[in-house]
Amino acid sequence: MRTHAVARRTRYLQLGVPAAVLGTLTGAIAVAPASADAVTPPVERLQAAATLGVAAQTAPVAYTVRPGDTISSIASRFGLRTVDVLAWNGLTWRSVIYPGQKLSLSGASAPVTPVAPPKAPSSTTHVVVAGDTVFAIAKKYGTTVDKILAANGLSRASVIYPGQKLAVSGTSAAPAASVAPASPPPVATGSKTHAVTAGDTLFGIAQKYGTTVSKLYSLNGLAAGSIIYPGQKITVSAPTPAPASAPASATKTPPQLFATLDAEQAGNASLIIRVGRELGASDKAVAIALATAMVESSMRNVTWGDRDSLGLFQQRPSMGWGTPEQAVDAERSTRVFYGGASDPNGQASRGLLDIAGWEGKRFTDAAQAVQISAYPERYGQWETQAYQWLGIHG
């Protein structure tokens, strides 16, 4: 009996030590959230708190990109905002970074010029035909999907189309966005246009007029992630070249676009105006928000977009704009676009009211400072119409 008693005591001792340790760990786990809640509200500030908490490293003046890096992860590592890193380096949300590229991590110094990746001695291209997939193309040329995506500035969400030329060998090419013109060229006399109707696609329009999707992109300042909508006029043939003239003044208003809103769009316009009024935003701020929503989503709270862009303002969760659910919350995403002291996204992103001197910027430049788009002139095309919507739906 004595032997059994000793054995039982031994088992109890073995269990006693882990139980004490577990008790300590449980107490530590229970205390941590309470202190986090005391600093920032749950859910809404979670992303901002996480960004600040990671800032254990001091940001260097310049940083060399490593395999696996993203702009968002680099910013998070050094306690910076993604939008600031993009601005300091002249990048957009669509820009592709690559190992060996040097990025500036300080707004006080000039952006470090990226070192161009070495070009391969030769390059092979493939012209996409109907039925092609990136996987099939990769298999045909003995390469991988990831290499084709990297070589053409694409992501797994990108859409390829017949007539498109893809590099299937060599090093990474510049992002597709940099190939397109910075702003849609004005429609000159003699050019042919097509009024978009429900069900139209750029591929179908290109076939109808005997042109290519890439030409439509170039003529209209569009990209693979662009949205077309009924009533929009698409230029389908190049106008007769006009005589060379002096560059347009930076203060000149771009050609204006107009549209009549349907019930869904009008509802979203009213929401944008209401939120702006609640925040005490000026008419210019509200008009900029209306124009931006029209450019980004055709004033619709869409659940898809370029890469992971979502919602009225096509905000990207991967770039610190909130969760996917928050990006499609129309009211929240509108408040995040405006930003300011009551920004539900905290310091994780930068809204219009957070930009110093935005009131003195051109209409389109103020919107671009928030969106960092590859096509900064598009917002200004809706300036006149945006003020009219403000009067109608305000």
C-alpha positions in Angstrom: 0.0 0.0 0.0 2.8 2.4 0.8 4.2 1.9 -2.7 0.9 2.8 -4.3 0.6 5.9 -2.1 4.0 7.2 -3.2 3.1 6.6 -6.8 -0.1 8.6 -6.4 1.8 11.5 -4.8 4.3 11.5 -7.6 1.5 11.8 -10.2 -0.1 14.6 -8.3 3.2 16.5 -8.1 3.7 16.0 -11.9 0.3 17.5 -12.6 0.7 20.3 -10.0 3.6 22.2 -11.8 1.9 22.4 -15.2 -1.3 23.5 -13.6 0.4 26.4 -12.0 2.1 27.3 -15.2 -1.2 27.1 -17.1 -2.8 29.3 -14.4 -0.2 32.0 -14.9 -0.5 31.8 -18.7 -4.3 32.1 -18.4 -4.0 35.1 -16.2 -1.6 36.8 -18.7 -3.9 36.0 -21.6 -6.9 37.4 -19.8 -5.2 40.6 -18.8 -3.8 41.5 -22.3 -7.0 42.2 -24.1 -8.3 44.4 -21.2 -5.4 46.7 -21.5 -5.6 46.8 -25.3 -9.3 47.7 -25.1 -8.5 50.5 -22.7 -6.3 52.1 -25.4 -8.3 51.6 -28.6 -11.8 50.6 -29.3 -12.3 47.0 -30.6 -12.5 46.2 -34.3 -12.5 49.8 -35.6 -9.0 50.6 -34.3 -7.6 47.1 -34.3 -5.7 47.6 -37.5 -4.2 50.9 -36.5 -3.2 49.5 -33.1 -1.5 46.5 -34.7 0.4 48.8 -37.1 1.8 50.9 -34.2 2.6 47.9 -32.1 4.9 46.4 -34.7 7.1 49.5 -34.8 9.9 47.9 -32.8 12.5 48.8 -35.5 13.6 52.3 -36.4 12.9 53.2 -40.0 16.1 53.6 -42.1 16.3 56.4 -44.6 16.4 53.8 -47.4 15.3 50.1 -47.5 16.3 47.4 -50.0 13.3 45.2 -50.9 13.7 41.5 -50.0 11.8 38.5 -51.4 8.3 38.3 -50.0 8.2 42.0 -49.1 5.1 44.1 -49.8 4.7 47.8 -49.4 2.2 47.1 -46.6 4.5 44.7 -44.7 7.4 47.1 -45.0 5.3 50.0 -43.7 4.0 47.9 -40.8 7.5 46.7 -39.8 8.7 50.2 -39.3 5.5 51.7 -37.9 4.8 53.7 -41.1 1.6 54.2 -43.1 1.4 52.4 -46.4 0.1 55.5 -48.2 3.2 57.5 -47.0 5.6 54.9 -48.3 3.8 55.0 -51.6 3.9 58.8 -51.8 7.6 59.0 -50.8 8.5 56.7 -53.7 6.2 57.9 -56.4 4.3 54.6 -56.4 0.6 53.8 -56.7 -1.6 51.1 -55.2 -1.0 49.1 -58.4 2.8 49.4 -58.4 4.9 46.2 -58.3 8.1 46.1 -56.2 10.9 43.6 -56.6 13.8 42.3 -54.6 16.8 44.6 -54.8 14.7 47.7 -55.4 15.5 50.6 -53.0 12.7 52.5 -51.3 12.8 55.7 -49.3 11.3 55.4 -45.9 11.7 59.0 -44.9 9.6 61.9 -46.2 12.5 64.3 -45.3 14.7 63.0 -48.1 14.1 62.7 -51.8 12.8 59.3 -52.8 15.5 56.8 -53.7 15.5 56.1 -57.4 14.7 52.4 -57.9 17.4 50.4 -59.5 16.0 48.9 -62.7 16.1 45.1 -62.6 18.5 43.6 -65.2 16.9 42.8 -68.5 17.3 39.3 -70.0 19.3 39.1 -73.2 16.2 38.0 -75.1 12.5 38.0 -74.4 9.6 36.0 -75.8 6.1 37.3 -76.0 2.8 35.5 -76.4 -0.3 37.0 -78.1 -3.4 36.0 -76.1 -6.1 34.2 -78.1 -9.7 33.3 -77.0 -9.6 30.5 -74.5 -6.1 31.2 -73.3 -5.3 31.0 -69.5 -2.1 32.1 -67.8 -1.7 28.5 -66.6 -1.9 27.1 -70.1 0.5 29.8 -71.5 3.0 29.0 -68.7 2.8 25.3 -69.5 3.3 25.9 -73.2 6.5 27.9 -72.7 7.9 25.8 -69.8 7.6 28.5 -67.2 5.4 29.2 -64.2 2.2 31.2 -63.6 4.0 33.3 -61.0 6.8 34.2 -63.4 4.4 35.3 -66.1 2.4 37.4 -63.5 5.6 39.1 -62.3 7.0 39.7 -65.8 3.8 41.5 -66.8 2.9 43.4 -63.7 -0.2 41.2 -63.1 -1.8 39.6 -60.1 -3.9 36.5 -59.7 -7.0 38.6 -59.9 -5.9 40.2 -63.3 -7.9 39.4 -66.5 -6.2 38.7 -69.8 -7.9 39.3 -73.1 -7.5 38.3 -76.8 -4.8 40.4 -78.5 -3.0 41.2 -75.3 0.8 40.6 -75.5 2.4 38.8 -72.5 6.1 38.5 -71.8 6.8 34.8 -71.1 10.6 35.0 -70.5 13.0 37.5 -69.1 12.8 39.6 -66.0 9.9 41.4 -64.4 8.4 44.2 -66.6 7.1 47.5 -65.3 3.6 47.4 -64.0 0.9 47.6 -66.6 -0.4 50.8 -65.1 2.7 52.7 -66.1 2.2 51.9 -69.8 -1.1 53.6 -70.0 -1.3 57.4 -70.5 -1.5 59.4 -67.3 -4.9 60.9 -68.3 -7.5 60.2 -70.9 -6.7 62.1 -74.1 -9.3 64.7 -75.1 -11.7 63.6 -77.8 -10.9 65.6 -80.9 -13.3 66.3 -83.8 -13.5 63.3 -86.1 -13.0 60.6 -83.5 -15.7 57.9 -83.2 -17.3 57.1 -79.9 -19.6 54.3 -78.6 -22.2 54.9 -76.0 -22.0 52.0 -73.5 -25.3 50.0 -73.0 -26.1 47.3 -70.4 -24.2 44.2 -71.1 -21.4 45.8 -73.0 -17.8 44.7 -72.5 -14.6 46.3 -73.8 -13.8 43.1 -75.7 -17.3 43.2 -77.4 -16.9 46.9 -78.3 -13.4 46.3 -79.7 -14.8 43.5 -81.9 -17.7 45.6 -83.1 -15.5 48.4 -84.3 -12.6 46.3 -85.6 -10.1 47.4 -83.0 -8.4 45.9 -79.9 -9.0 46.1 -76.2 -5.5 47.5 -75.7 -6.3 50.4 -78.1 -9.5 51.1 -76.2 -7.5 51.3 -73.0 -5.0 53.7 -74.6 -7.7 55.9 -76.2 -9.8 56.2 -73.0 -7.1 56.1 -70.3 -8.5 52.8 -69.0 -6.8 49.7 -67.4 -7.8 46.0 -66.9 -9.5 46.9 -63.6 -11.5 49.8 -65.0 -15.3 49.8 -64.8 -17.5 50.9 -67.7 -21.2 51.8 -67.2 -24.3 52.4 -69.3 -24.3 55.9 -70.8 -20.5 56.2 -70.8 -18.9 57.3 -74.1 -16.0 55.2 -75.2 -13.6 56.5 -77.9 -13.2 53.7 -80.4 -11.0 55.3 -83.1 -8.2 57.8 -82.8 -9.0 61.4 -83.8 -7.1 63.2 -86.5 -3.9 64.5 -84.9 -4.2 68.1 -83.9 -1.4 70.6 -84.5 1.2 70.6 -81.7 0.4 73.1 -79.0 2.0 74.3 -75.8 1.5 72.0 -72.7 -1.7 72.6 -70.9 -1.5 74.7 -67.7 -1.4 72.8 -64.5 -4.4 74.8 -63.4 -6.5 74.0 -66.5 -9.7 72.0 -65.8 -9.8 68.7 -67.8 -12.6 67.9 -70.2 -15.8 67.4 -68.2 -18.0 64.3 -68.0 -21.7 64.1 -67.0 -24.1 61.4 -66.0 -27.6 61.0 -64.6 -27.6 58.9 -61.5 -30.0 56.0 -61.1 -31.7 55.2 -57.7 -28.7 53.2 -56.4 -26.2 55.8 -57.4 -28.3 58.6 -56.0 -28.6 56.8 -52.7 -24.9 56.5 -52.4 -24.4 60.2 -53.4 -26.8 61.2 -50.6 -24.9 59.1 -48.1 -21.6 60.7 -49.2 -23.1 64.2 -48.8 -24.7 63.4 -45.5 -21.4 62.0 -44.0 -19.5 65.1 -45.3 -22.0 67.4 -43.6 -21.8 65.5 -40.3 -18.0 65.9 -40.4 -18.3 69.6 -41.2 -16.5 69.1 -44.5 -16.6 72.0 -47.1 -18.5 71.8 -50.4 -15.2 71.2 -52.2 -14.4 68.2 -49.9 -17.9 66.7 -50.5 -17.6 67.2 -54.3 -14.2 65.6 -54.3 -15.7 62.6 -52.5 -18.5 62.3 -55.0 -16.2 62.6 -58.0 -13.8 60.0 -56.5 -16.7 57.5 -55.9 -17.8 58.0 -59.5 -14.4 57.3 -60.9 -13.6 54.4 -58.7 -16.9 52.4 -58.7 -19.4 54.4 -60.8 -20.9 55.4 -57.5 -21.8 51.8 -56.6 -20.9 49.8 -53.5 -19.3 47.0 -55.5 -17.9 43.8 -53.9 -15.1 43.5 -56.4 -12.4 45.5 -58.2 -8.8 45.6 -59.2 -6.8 43.1 -57.1 -8.5 43.4 -53.7 -10.1 46.8 -54.1 -13.7 47.0 -52.8 -16.6 49.3 -52.2 -17.5 52.8 -53.2 -13.9 54.1 -53.1 -12.2 50.8 -54.1 -10.2 50.7 -50.8 -7.7 47.8 -50.5 -7.7 45.8 -47.3 -4.1 44.7 -48.1 -3.0 48.3 -48.0 -4.4 49.1 -44.6 -7.8 50.4 -45.5 -9.7 48.0 -43.2 -11.1 44.5 -43.5 -13.0 43.4 -46.6 -16.2 43.7 -44.7 -15.3 47.3 -43.6 -14.4 48.2 -47.2 -17.9 47.4 -48.4 -19.6 49.2 -45.5 -20.6 52.2 -47.5 -20.8 54.6 -44.5 -17.6 53.5 -42.9 -15.6 53.6 -46.2 -16.9 57.1 -46.8 -15.8 58.3 -43.4 -12.4 56.7 -44.0 -12.1 58.6 -47.3 -12.8 61.9 -45.6 -10.5 60.9 -42.7 -9.8 63.5 -40.1 -10.0 63.3 -36.3 -13.0 60.9 -36.4 -11.5 58.5 -39.0 -12.7 55.0 -38.0 -9.5 53.6 -39.5 -7.3 55.6 -37.2 -3.8 56.2 -38.4 -3.7 53.1 -40.6 -4.7 55.2 -43.7 -4.8 58.9 -44.7 -8.1 60.6 -45.7 -8.7 63.9 -47.5 -8.9 65.9 -44.3 -5.6 64.5 -43.2 -3.7 66.0 -46.1 -2.0 69.3 -45.3 -3.1 72.1 -47.7 -5.6 70.0 -49.6 -8.0 73.0 -49.9 -5.4 74.8 -52.0 -4.8 71.9 -54.4 -6.5 71.4 -57.8 -9.7 69.4 -57.5 -8.2 66.4 -59.2 -4.9 66.7 -57.2 -6.7 66.6 -53.9 -8.5 63.4 -54.8 -5.3 61.9 -56.1 -3.5 62.6 -52.8 -5.9 60.2 -51.2 -6.3 57.6 -53.9 -2.8 57.5 -55.4 -4.2 56.4 -58.7 -2.3 55.6 -62.0 -4.7 58.0 -63.6 -4.8 61.2 -61.5 -6.6 63.4 -64.0 -9.8 61.3 -64.0 -11.2 62.8 -60.8 -11.1 66.4 -62.3 -13.3 65.2 -65.2 -16.2 65.0 -62.8 -15.7 68.3 -61.0 -18.5 70.2 -62.6 -20.9 67.3 -62.3 -20.0 66.6 -58.7 -21.0 70.1 -57.7 -24.3 69.7 -59.5 -24.9 66.4 -57.7 -24.2 68.2 -54.4 -26.9 70.7 -55.3 -29.4 68.0 -56.3 -28.9 65.4 -53.6 -27.6 67.5 -50.8 
